[in-house]
Amino acid sequence: MAVRPLHMHDGGIVERRLRPIYDWLDNGNNKKALQEAEKVLKKSPTLQAARALRALALFRLGKGPEAFAVLDALAEEKPSDDTTLQAMTITYRESQQFHKVCALYEAAVKVEPTSEELYSHLFMSYVRVGDHRSQQRAAMALYKFAPKNPYYFWAVMSIVLQAKSADDTAKKGILLSLAQRMVDNFITDKKMEAEQEARLYIMILELQEKWEDILKFVQSPLYGQLVPGSTAQACIPYLKKLGHWRKLNLLCKELLWDNQDRWDYYLPYFDSVFHLMKEPTSDSESTADDTAEKCHEFICQLVESISSGRRLRGPYLARLELWKRLSVDGDPTALLGSGMALCVQYLRVFANKPCAVPDLRPYIAMIPQQEREEHSRDFLTCLGFDENSEPETTDDIQRHVSCIGAWRLSAAPLDAAACVRLADTLRRHYVRAVQRGLLTATATELCATDLYGILAAHHYFYAAMRQQSSAPVMEAVCLLELVLHNSPANFHAKLLLVKLYHFLGNAASADSAYARLETKHVQLVSLGWLHAARLPPAAAPARALRLLADTAAFHAHHAKDCVEHQTYSYKYGTFEKLVELMAWSARLERCAWCAGAARERALLALLAGPPAPPAAPRRLPAAPADNRDLNVILNWDPPQCQDTNLKERTFEQEMDYLRLKDALVSAIALCIELSDGRPIENKQPQYEELKTCIEAFSTAIEKCKEKYSAPEKISISGPFPSRIIAFVNSEVPYRELYSWTLRIVGALAVNEVEDAHRCLQRGAQLLRQAAGELRAATTSTSTSTGGDRAWNMRDHLEKLSNYLEFIGIITYLLGVCNELIAPLNTKKSKKKTNQSPEEIKTSELLNRLNETVQDSITLLVDVFENWPQYEFKTTLHEEFPTIDLEKYQRPVEEKLKNGRLEMINDISFILKKKSKYLKSLIQ
C-alpha cells in the first residue's frame, strides 16, 4: 500500500506528531528531538516539516553535512507551508546562510503568489542580507495584493536605504525624490495614518536638506493629527537650520513658561539669543530676547515663577549656562556676578540631590583657576559644613558629600600628606555613618554615604602617586571592599577595585571584582580596556583567553542580533530605530578593541591554550571605531589636572599596538602556510609576502620606539599606559627576536639552507642576550629584600608577560620547523649517515636554539617561583577596632595572597609544559 503524503492540511494530526520534537528542541535536547523526528518519519516519510526539524536537530548535534543534504532535498521540493519553512530558516540562520533563506521564500511565493505571510517572510529574508533593492520589490508586490500602509512604507524605507548607501550623488538624489513622491501621493490621498510614517517622511526630507518643506509639514494639521501635542518642539531643529532665530526665541520662551525644567528647550533658546545678539539691528519693541540683559531677566522671571516648595534645576542651571556662554568672549560678572557665586548658590539649593556635583562640573571648569582655588572652600562651607562635620541624617550626608565633592573639584591639588589626612577623615565619616545606621544602601541601590568611601579611595590613590608607595592603595582597596560589603550594588566601588587590583599587579583579585560587575553584551567592548586588556600583561593568560573568547563571541553574533532587531523595526514601523541599529551595527563591526582582542587571543593561545595554528586575520577596519567608555570611573581631579586629549592619544597608541600585533599574527599565519607540502616554487609568493611582513613589523617598531619614548602618567579614571610603550622600550630586543625567528621558518620552508643557518645562529645569540637583559631587569623584584615591592610589580609583570608571549610563539614555531625537517629525521634512532652535512647542521642548530629557549624558560620559572609577596598593612582596623575584620581586611589579604599563588602556579605549569614539548623536539 502506497504511503499517503501528509501535508499541513492535516493540521491537527501533524501538530500532535510534531509537538514532542518542538519541545525537545526548545529544551536543548537535540538528540531526543532527532529520535522523535525519525520516529515520525517512519510513519510519514514524506512529511516535510518533520524532515526540516530533523535537519535542525542534526545541525545542532554537529552533523552539518548530513543536515544540509536533507535541506537541499527539501528545497528542491519548493515547500510552502510555514512550519517547514520556519524550521529550515532557523537552520540556515544558525549556520549564517541567510541567502539560502531568500531562495527558499522566493520559491515559496511562486507556489503561492498571493500569500501575505510568505511575502512578509521573503521581505524579512532580504532585510537580513541587506538587499535593499529586493526588499523594495518584495514590499511593493506585497502591497499590490494586500494594500496596507506598513507594506507601502517598507518599500519607501527600502528606497531610503538604497539612497543612504549610494556613492553616486545623482543616484542618491533620484532615489530620495522617488521616496518623497511616494509619500507625497499618500498625503494627497489622505492615506497616512501613523506617527512613524510622518517621521519617515521627515527623514526623507532631512536627507535632501529641505528644511522649509519639513517645517511646513510639521506645522500642517496632518502632523498635529498624527503626532498630537508635539508640533512646537518638532519645529525647533528646523527653525535652527533655517536661521529663523527670532521665531525660535519666541517659541522656546513660550515652551519654557510651561516647562521650566526642560533643558532641551533652554539650549536652543540660548542659541537664538546669542545669534540675535550678533544681528546688526534689533527691534526694541520686539518680545524676543536679543540681548544678554533680556535673557537674564527672562531667566529671573522663570525662577520667580516657580511655586514655593518646588525646586527645579533648569532655571538655576540656565543662569550658569548664560554665564558660561558670555564668558567665552567677554566678562559676564557685570550682569550676573561671579561665576563662583552662582555655582555656590546652585549647590546651596540642590546639594541634597546626587546630581548636584555632576551638574556643576562643566561650569566649575570655566571659572578662572585663581578665583576657583581662592574661593573653593565656599563650596565646603556654604551649608555650614566643613571636612570634619559629622551629619546626623541621610539628607545631611548627601549635602555634605556634595559640598566636599564640589570643593575637591575646584581646589588646588593637595600634597601627599594632605591627601592622606583628607582620605583618613573621609574614611572616618564613612565608618561613623555605618556604625550609626545611616547607611541606606540596598541590594540594588546606592546611597550617599558610599561617596565618603569613594572620595577617600581617590585621595588615597592621589597620595600613592605622590609618595610612589603602594601603602595608600592598600588602604583604598580595604575601604572599597568594606563599601562593597555594605553596598553590593555600588558599581563605582567595583570599578575602582578592578583598577586598583590591577595597579597592584594582581589579576585574579581584579577578576573577582570584575565578575561582580556582571558585565554583559556591549560592555565587553566598552569596558574591555579596564580589565580584559590588562589580563595578558598581568601574566594571566588563561583568564584572558576566557574573557577574550566572550568578546569574540559577542562580536561574531552582534551582526545577527542586530539584523533580527532590524526585522522588528520593520514589523513595528520604527524606522528611526532601524537607522540607529544599522549605524550601531556598523560601528561595532569597525570596533578597534574587537580587532585587537582577536589578535591577542590568537597569540595567547600559542602560550596558554591549545596551540591551534593562527589563521590569517581579517583585514583591519579602514576607519577603526573607538568604543571605549573612559568616563565610567569618576575623576575628582581639578580642571587644570584633567587630561583633555587622553582618549585620542591612548586610542592612537592602541591602534599602533594593534597594527604590530596584526603584522605578527599575519607573519605567523604565513609561516604556517609555508610549512605545507607544496613544491618550493609554489611557496615563493608567500615567502616574499612573509619577508615584506617582517620588514613592515621591524620598521613599525622602530617608528614607535621614537614616538613612545616618554613614559605615560597613570590616571585613576583612564586606561593604564598602552602596552606598546613597554614593548618598544624593552631591554629585550623584540624587533630582532621576532624578525629572526620568523625568518628561520621562511628560510627552512623554501630550503634556503645558508640563510636558515645564519638565522638560527643569530636567533640563539639574541635569545641568550635577551635572557641576560631579562635577568637584570627582574633582579630588583625577584631578589630584593627591602623597599616597596608592590609598587613596581605591575610594570615588572608586563615586561615578563611580553617575554612569555615570545616564548609561546617561538615554541610553536620551533614545532613548525621540526615538521619542516621531519622527513630528514623520521626516527630518533635512525642513523643520520644518509643526511647531507647541511641537513645535519640544520638539526644541530635547531637543537641549539631549542636548548637556548629552554634555558630562558628555566630562568622564567625561577623568577616566578621567587616572586615577592605583598606586604599587607592597613590602619583601618587600628583606627576602628570594632569593625569585623572578615568584612574587609582578611578578604583583601587572602585575595592578594591567593592571586599571587595562582599566577605563579599557572605560569609555572605553562612553562613546564612548554619545556617538555621542546625536549620532545630534540633530534
Buried (B, 14 or more C-beta within 10 A) or exposed (E): EEEEEBBBEBEEEBEEBBEBBBEBBEEEBBEBBBBBBEEBBEEBEEBBBBBBBBBBBBBBBEBBEBBBEBBEEBBEEEBBBBBBBBBBBBBBBEBEBBBBBBEBBBBBBEEEEEBEEBBBBBBBBBBBBBBBEBBBBBBBBBBEEBEEBBBBBBBBBBBBBBBBEBEEEEEBBBBBBBBBEBBEEBBEEEEBEBBBBBBBBBBBBBBBEBBEBBBEBBBBEBBBEBBEEEBBBBBBBBBBBBEBBBBBBBBBBEBBEEBBBBEEBBBBBBBBBBBBBEEEEBEEEEEBBBBBEBBBEBBEEBBEEBEEEEEBBBBBBBBBBBBBBBBEEEEBEEBBEBBBBBBBBBBBBBBBBBEBBEBBBEBBBBBEEEEBBBBBBBBBBBBEBEBEBEBEEBEBBBBBBBBBBBBBBBBBBBEBEBBBBBBBBBBBBBBBBBEEEBBBBEEEEBBBBBBBBBBBBBBBBBBBBBBEBBBBBBBBBBBBBBBBBBBBBBBBBBBBBBBBBBBBBBBBBBBBBBEBBEBEEBBBBBBBBBBBBBBBBBBBBBBBBBBBBBBBEBBEEBBBBBBBBBBEBBEEBBBBBBBEBBEBBEEBBBBBBBBBBBBBBBBBBBBBBEBEBBEEBEEBBEEBBBBBBBEBBBBBBBBEEEBEEBBEBBBBBBBBBBBBBBBBBBBBBBBBBBBEEEEEEEBEEBBEBBBEBBEBBBEBBEEBBEBBEEEBEBBBBBBBBBBBBBBBBBEBBBBBBBBBBBBBBBBBBBEBBEBBBBBBBBBBBBBEBBBEBBBEBBEEBBEEEEEBBBBBBBBBBBBBBBBBBBBBBBBBBBBBBBBBBEEBBEEEEEEEEEBEEEBBBBBEBBBBBBBBBBBBBEBBBEBBEEBBEBEBEBBBBEEBEEBEEEBBBBBBBEBBBBBBEBBBEBBBEBBEBBBEBBEEBEB
